């Protein structure tokens, strides 16, 4: 657990996770939607390498 840089949904602590995955561009939107509805994930970002 780490202190978040700023409160998100009234939470001040959480886990920071870095994942390197290979996805087709068409798979990014469905993955983002799945992460948005997952209760334990409060924020995510996809970055093209």
Secondary structure, DSSP 4 states (H G I P E B T S, - for coil): -EEEEEEETTEEEE----------HHHHHHHHHHHHH-TT---------
